[in-house]
């Protein structure tokens, strides 16, 4: 319903956009709520890091890279973790863990796994009991297992939301 020019105090009803509609960004007649925005792709913040340089073979070990959490992520939760290598390894999978060194907890209940011959890993399973981050937390990328012929390079992408 439109506002009647003869009755300027009449208020039109407002339809609220769903999270899907907010993410799509194609509806110009619905209002966005704070929760709808936070749950949409626009409420997601992403960190991407080079954990191991592209020409370097991976090796098992903790702390391939440390990731400091900025104030913009304070109070958010890890919602997605994925890793990629530049050159695929062969024979057996390479597995990657995300560890919150500040809280001394594993953030994944199921590690990221990069299959033999692949360059993109599965999305890790988030441990919802340990997914929250605070300003100045330090997250650590650990390589728990590698292919027999080691892959080269390691990129990690972490997504956070409220």
Secondary structure, 3 states (H helix, E strand, C coil): CCCCCCCCCCCCCCCECCHHHHHHCCCCCCECCHHHHHHCHHHCEEEEEEEEEEEEECCCEEEEEEEECCHHHCCCEEEEEEEECCECCECCCEEEEEEECCCCEECEEECEEECCCCCECCCCEECCCCCECCCCCEEEEEEEECCCECCEEEEEEEEEEC
